[in-house]
Amino acid sequence: MKKILSIICAAVVSLSANAQMVALNTDLAMDALQAPSLGMEIVTGNKTTFGVNFIYAWKAMGKNIEATIIQPEFRYYLSHRPVHGIFMGVGALGTRYDAEWSNKSYKGDAFGAGLTFGYVYNITRRLSLDFHAGYGAVFYNQKEYFLDRTEPEETTVDGFPKANAHGYYLLPTRIGISISYVLK
């Protein structure tokens, strides 16, 4: 996960050196769910942008949930300029999580990719609202057990959880409303 984060940060820095516009954003939907988010979007062409969002959830919605999420995304705007109007995008996600839900504990990693569609409404020259929804495949590898049972010793290898559940789901990869502020 640290390698992926380093590669994405290096790509963002190299792209921002030639970028015409850089915007910071936060996803209001994730913030409302007590999972703070921070993102950056960089114009890469006449109709394209590249963005990365970081989300961290700890005790979200009062539940025993901890998750770190990174979501890179490439967008193509159908309007005459980037960061305005209707867009479609290709995004990915990577997450590490530890959650208790419905008398079960889940601890693992997930990654996925999908398509995103949305609309950016400009409030002022520097401030905009971004409405977006995405759907895709998410692959997971996790340790899963019932909370009322003790964990077997053989479920760890060198102190790390050994996965006993893996697979994939087709589900929403991104849904929300972001507020963006253009820096440059």
C-alpha positions as CSV (number, residue, x, y, z in Angstrom):
1,M,0.0,0.0,0.0
2,K,2.9,2.4,0.8
3,K,4.5,1.7,-2.6
4,I,1.3,2.4,-4.4
5,L,0.8,5.7,-2.4
6,S,4.4,6.7,-3.2
7,I,3.9,6.1,-7.0
8,I,0.7,8.0,-7.1
9,C,2.2,11.0,-5.1
10,A,5.2,11.1,-7.5
11,A,2.8,11.0,-10.5
12,V,0.7,13.9,-9.0
13,V,3.8,16.0,-8.4
14,S,5.2,15.5,-11.9
15,L,1.8,16.2,-13.5
16,S,1.3,19.4,-11.4
17,A,4.5,20.9,-12.6
18,N,2.9,21.3,-16.1
19,A,-0.7,21.7,-15.0
20,Q,-2.7,24.7,-15.8
21,M,-5.1,24.2,-12.9
22,V,-4.9,22.4,-9.5
23,A,-8.0,22.0,-7.3
24,L,-8.3,20.7,-3.7
25,N,-11.6,19.0,-2.7
26,T,-13.4,17.1,0.0
27,D,-16.2,14.7,-0.4
28,L,-19.1,16.1,1.7
29,A,-20.9,12.7,1.7
30,M,-17.9,10.9,3.2
31,D,-17.3,13.8,5.7
32,A,-21.0,13.4,6.8
33,L,-20.4,9.7,7.4
34,Q,-17.5,10.7,9.7
35,A,-14.8,9.5,7.2
36,P,-12.8,12.7,6.4
37,S,-11.6,13.0,2.8
38,L,-9.1,15.1,1.0
39,G,-8.5,15.1,-2.7
40,M,-6.6,16.9,-5.5
41,E,-7.5,17.2,-9.1
42,I,-5.0,18.3,-11.8
43,V,-5.9,19.4,-15.4
44,T,-3.9,17.2,-17.8
45,G,-5.4,18.3,-21.1
46,N,-8.1,20.3,-22.8
47,K,-10.8,18.0,-21.6
48,T,-9.0,15.7,-19.1
49,T,-8.0,15.7,-15.4
50,F,-6.3,13.3,-13.0
51,G,-7.3,13.2,-9.4
52,V,-6.6,11.4,-6.2
53,N,-8.8,11.2,-3.1
54,F,-7.7,10.0,0.3
55,I,-10.3,8.9,2.9
56,Y,-9.7,7.8,6.5
57,A,-12.4,6.4,8.6
58,W,-12.1,5.7,12.4
59,K,-15.2,4.9,14.4
60,A,-17.3,6.1,11.5
61,M,-21.0,6.4,12.3
62,G,-20.2,5.3,15.9
63,K,-19.3,1.8,14.6
64,N,-16.1,0.0,15.2
65,I,-14.7,0.7,11.7
66,E,-11.2,1.7,10.7
67,A,-10.3,2.1,7.0
68,T,-7.8,3.9,4.9
69,I,-8.8,4.4,1.3
70,I,-7.1,5.8,-1.8
71,Q,-9.0,6.5,-5.0
72,P,-7.1,7.7,-8.1
73,E,-9.3,8.7,-11.1
74,F,-8.9,9.9,-14.7
75,R,-11.8,12.0,-16.0
76,Y,-12.8,13.1,-19.5
77,Y,-15.1,16.1,-19.6
78,L,-17.8,16.3,-22.3
79,S,-18.0,20.1,-22.1
80,H,-15.6,22.5,-23.8
81,R,-13.3,22.7,-20.7
82,P,-12.1,20.5,-17.8
83,V,-13.6,20.7,-14.3
84,H,-17.0,21.9,-15.7
85,G,-20.1,20.1,-16.8
86,I,-20.7,16.4,-17.5
87,F,-17.8,14.0,-17.2
88,M,-17.1,10.3,-17.3
89,G,-14.1,8.7,-15.7
90,V,-12.1,5.6,-15.0
91,G,-11.1,5.1,-11.3
92,A,-9.5,2.7,-9.0
93,L,-9.5,2.1,-5.3
94,G,-7.3,0.5,-2.7
95,T,-8.2,0.1,1.0
96,R,-7.1,-1.5,4.2
97,Y,-9.8,-2.0,6.7
98,D,-10.7,-3.4,10.2
99,A,-14.4,-3.5,10.9
100,E,-16.9,-5.1,13.2
101,W,-20.4,-5.5,11.7
102,S,-23.4,-7.8,12.5
103,N,-21.5,-9.9,15.1
104,K,-18.6,-10.5,12.7
105,S,-15.1,-9.0,12.4
106,Y,-13.5,-8.3,9.0
107,K,-9.9,-7.3,8.6
108,G,-8.2,-7.2,5.2
109,D,-7.4,-5.4,2.0
110,A,-9.5,-4.6,-1.1
111,F,-8.8,-3.1,-4.5
112,G,-10.9,-2.5,-7.5
113,A,-11.7,-0.4,-10.6
114,G,-14.8,1.0,-12.2
115,L,-16.4,3.7,-14.2
116,T,-17.5,7.1,-12.8
117,F,-20.1,9.5,-14.1
118,G,-20.9,13.0,-12.8
119,Y,-21.5,16.7,-13.2
120,V,-19.4,19.6,-12.0
121,Y,-21.4,22.8,-11.2
122,N,-19.3,26.0,-10.9
123,I,-20.5,28.2,-8.1
124,T,-17.7,30.9,-8.6
125,R,-14.6,31.0,-10.7
126,R,-12.7,29.1,-7.9
127,L,-15.4,27.1,-6.1
128,S,-17.5,24.2,-7.5
129,L,-19.7,21.3,-6.6
130,D,-19.0,17.9,-8.0
131,F,-21.8,15.3,-8.1
132,H,-20.4,11.8,-8.9
133,A,-21.3,8.1,-8.9
134,G,-19.2,5.1,-9.8
135,Y,-19.7,1.4,-10.2
136,G,-17.2,-1.4,-10.6
137,A,-15.6,-4.6,-9.3
138,V,-13.9,-4.7,-5.9
139,F,-11.7,-7.7,-5.0
140,Y,-11.1,-8.5,-1.3
141,N,-8.8,-10.6,0.8
142,Q,-9.8,-10.7,4.4
143,K,-9.7,-12.4,7.7
144,E,-13.3,-13.0,8.9
145,Y,-14.7,-14.5,12.1
146,F,-17.6,-14.3,14.5
147,L,-17.1,-12.0,17.5
148,D,-18.5,-14.4,20.0
149,R,-15.9,-17.1,19.2
150,T,-12.2,-17.0,20.0
151,E,-9.8,-16.6,17.1
152,P,-7.9,-19.8,16.3
153,E,-4.1,-19.5,16.6
154,E,-3.5,-20.7,13.1
155,T,-5.2,-17.7,11.5
156,T,-2.0,-15.6,11.9
157,V,1.3,-16.1,10.1
158,D,4.3,-14.2,11.6
159,G,1.9,-11.9,13.4
160,F,-0.1,-10.9,10.3
161,P,-3.7,-12.1,9.8
162,K,-4.0,-15.0,7.4
163,A,-7.0,-14.5,5.1
164,N,-9.8,-17.0,5.3
165,A,-12.1,-15.2,2.8
166,H,-11.5,-13.7,-0.6
167,G,-13.5,-12.9,-3.7
168,Y,-15.1,-9.9,-5.4
169,Y,-18.3,-7.9,-5.5
170,L,-19.8,-5.6,-8.1
171,L,-20.8,-2.5,-6.2
172,P,-20.6,1.2,-6.0
173,T,-17.0,2.4,-6.0
174,R,-17.7,6.0,-5.5
175,I,-20.8,8.0,-4.7
176,G,-20.9,11.5,-3.4
177,I,-20.9,15.3,-3.6
178,S,-17.5,17.1,-3.4
179,I,-16.8,20.7,-2.9
180,S,-13.7,21.9,-4.8
181,Y,-11.5,25.0,-4.6
182,V,-9.2,25.9,-7.5
183,L,-5.7,26.9,-6.2
184,K,-4.0,27.7,-9.6
